[in-house]
Amino acid sequence: MAFAWERPTERKADTMTEKVKVSCLHCGATNNFPLDAADKKVVCGRCRNSLPVPGTILEPPEQAAFTFFQNSGLPVLVDFYSPTCGPCLMMNPVIESLAKRRAGQIMVVRVNTDKNPRLAAQFGIQAVPTFVVLHKGTERGRTSGAMQEADFSLWVASRT
């Protein structure tokens, strides 16, 4: 019997293969990623490009980020940060923990505002860190500044 908090599994012969959802960075298609294949190349069923390992934080180039934000089948948490910002550095372990814990439910993207000022400007980013939750190109929420891990997790959960 499966409980609601367990991840879905697929039966193959006598083994159970745990899979989690992941969005393709190139086309946004939602794919099932077999966790036992994390050390192998897994490709998108639609465009055949490599899929990101669930729970990793993506740092796509500007144009790929726009496409991903518009097309991702999963909600996307965007972390606009600067490597010289103290509160941004304080939030790094919180973001990494959240990405791993919510793998299969959300995708996490990190945008360096120093390297991508146009992307930051198009989102109206005036302070870092700023966190934006998007789904299919629509903004679901935004907050700025560092916060406790529990508070941040609850904020993300309420927007996804």
C-alpha positions as CSV (number, residue, x, y, z in Angstrom):
1,M,0.0,0.0,0.0
2,A,1.4,3.4,-1.0
3,F,0.9,6.5,1.2
4,A,0.3,10.0,-0.1
5,W,3.7,11.2,1.0
6,E,5.7,8.5,-0.8
7,R,7.0,9.0,-4.3
8,P,5.3,7.1,-7.1
9,T,7.1,3.9,-8.2
10,E,6.9,1.8,-11.3
11,R,7.1,-1.9,-11.2
12,K,9.6,-3.5,-13.6
13,A,9.9,-7.3,-13.3
14,D,10.9,-7.9,-9.7
15,T,12.5,-4.6,-8.9
16,M,11.0,-1.2,-8.0
17,T,12.3,1.8,-9.8
18,E,11.7,5.1,-8.1
19,K,11.0,8.0,-10.4
20,V,10.6,11.7,-9.9
21,K,9.4,14.4,-12.3
22,V,11.8,16.8,-13.9
23,S,11.4,19.5,-16.5
24,C,13.6,19.6,-19.5
25,L,15.7,22.7,-19.6
26,H,15.5,22.9,-23.4
27,C,11.8,22.3,-24.2
28,G,10.1,22.4,-20.7
29,A,8.6,18.9,-21.1
30,T,7.9,17.1,-17.9
31,N,9.7,13.7,-17.8
32,N,10.0,10.9,-15.2
33,F,13.6,10.6,-14.1
34,P,14.6,7.2,-12.7
35,L,16.6,7.8,-9.5
36,D,18.7,4.7,-10.0
37,A,20.0,6.3,-13.2
38,A,21.4,9.5,-11.6
39,D,24.9,8.5,-12.7
40,K,23.8,7.9,-16.3
41,K,22.7,10.2,-19.1
42,V,18.9,10.5,-19.1
43,V,17.3,12.3,-22.1
44,C,14.1,14.1,-22.6
45,G,11.3,12.1,-24.3
46,R,10.3,15.0,-26.4
47,C,13.6,16.8,-27.6
48,R,16.2,14.1,-26.7
49,N,18.4,16.6,-24.8
50,S,20.0,15.6,-21.4
51,L,17.8,16.1,-18.4
52,P,19.0,17.7,-15.2
53,V,19.4,15.4,-12.2
54,P,16.4,15.9,-9.8
55,G,17.3,18.2,-6.9
56,T,20.1,20.1,-8.7
57,I,20.1,23.9,-8.9
58,L,20.2,25.0,-12.5
59,E,22.1,28.0,-13.8
60,P,21.0,28.3,-17.4
61,P,22.1,31.0,-19.9
62,E,19.8,34.0,-20.3
63,Q,17.8,32.8,-23.4
64,A,17.5,29.3,-22.1
65,A,16.2,30.6,-18.8
66,F,13.4,32.6,-20.5
67,T,12.4,29.5,-22.5
68,F,12.5,27.4,-19.4
69,F,10.4,29.8,-17.3
70,Q,7.7,29.8,-20.1
71,N,7.6,26.1,-20.8
72,S,8.4,24.2,-17.6
73,G,5.7,21.8,-16.6
74,L,6.7,22.1,-13.0
75,P,6.7,25.3,-10.9
76,V,10.1,27.1,-10.9
77,L,11.7,28.8,-7.9
78,V,14.1,31.5,-9.2
79,D,16.8,32.7,-6.9
80,F,18.1,36.1,-8.1
81,Y,21.4,36.5,-6.2
82,S,24.8,38.1,-6.2
83,P,28.0,36.3,-5.2
84,T,29.1,39.3,-3.1
85,C,25.8,39.5,-1.2
86,G,26.0,38.3,2.5
87,P,22.2,37.4,2.8
88,C,22.5,35.6,-0.6
89,L,25.3,33.4,0.7
90,M,23.3,32.7,3.9
91,M,20.4,31.5,1.8
92,N,22.5,29.1,-0.4
93,P,22.3,26.1,2.0
94,V,18.5,26.8,2.4
95,I,18.0,26.8,-1.3
96,E,20.1,23.6,-1.8
97,S,18.2,21.8,0.9
98,L,14.9,22.9,-0.6
99,A,15.9,21.8,-4.1
100,K,16.8,18.3,-2.8
101,R,13.7,18.0,-0.5
102,R,11.2,19.1,-3.2
103,A,12.8,17.3,-6.1
104,G,10.0,16.1,-8.4
105,Q,7.7,18.9,-7.3
106,I,9.6,22.1,-8.3
107,M,12.6,23.1,-10.3
108,V,15.1,25.5,-8.8
109,V,17.0,28.1,-11.0
110,R,19.7,30.4,-9.7
111,V,20.3,33.7,-11.6
112,N,23.5,35.7,-10.9
113,T,22.3,39.3,-11.3
114,D,25.9,40.5,-11.9
115,K,26.3,38.2,-14.9
116,N,22.6,38.5,-16.1
117,P,21.6,42.2,-15.5
118,R,19.1,42.1,-18.4
119,L,17.3,39.1,-17.0
120,A,17.2,40.8,-13.6
121,A,15.9,44.0,-15.1
122,Q,13.1,42.2,-17.0
123,F,11.9,40.8,-13.7
124,G,12.2,44.1,-12.0
125,I,14.7,42.9,-9.5
126,Q,15.8,45.8,-7.2
127,A,17.3,43.9,-4.3
128,V,19.1,40.5,-3.8
129,P,18.3,37.9,-2.8
130,T,14.9,38.0,-4.5
131,F,12.9,34.8,-4.9
132,V,10.3,34.4,-7.6
133,V,8.0,31.4,-8.1
134,L,6.8,30.9,-11.7
135,H,4.6,28.4,-13.4
136,K,4.2,28.3,-17.1
137,G,5.5,31.9,-17.3
138,T,3.1,33.3,-14.7
139,E,4.5,34.7,-11.5
140,R,2.9,33.1,-8.4
141,G,4.8,34.9,-5.8
142,R,7.9,37.0,-4.9
143,T,9.8,37.8,-1.8
144,S,13.1,39.5,-1.0
145,G,15.7,39.1,1.7
146,A,17.0,36.2,3.8
147,M,14.7,34.2,6.0
148,Q,14.7,31.1,8.2
149,E,14.5,27.8,6.4
150,A,11.1,26.8,7.8
151,D,9.6,30.2,6.9
152,F,11.1,30.0,3.4
153,S,9.9,26.4,2.9
154,L,6.4,27.4,3.9
155,W,6.4,30.5,1.6
156,V,7.5,28.3,-1.4
157,A,4.9,25.6,-0.6
158,S,2.2,28.3,-0.5
159,R,3.1,29.5,-4.0
160,T,3.5,26.1,-5.7
